[in-house]
């Protein structure tokens, strides 16, 4: 299933792109 792989890539991308935009904290 490639969908899961793409989802994970997008998730990482979103976490990396915004410079600490209060996503995790």
WORA-V312647 format. One record per backbone hydrogen bond with DSSP energy under -1.0 kcal/mol. NH is the residue of the N-H (numbers start at 1). CO is the residue of the C=O. If there is no record, write none. Layout:
nh=(NH & NH)
co=(CO & CO)
This chain:
nh=(6 & 7 & 8 & 9 & 10 & 11 & 12 & 13 & 14 & 15 & 16 & 17 & 18 & 20)
co=(2 & 3 & 4 & 5 & 6 & 7 & 8 & 9 & 10 & 11 & 12 & 13 & 14 & 18)
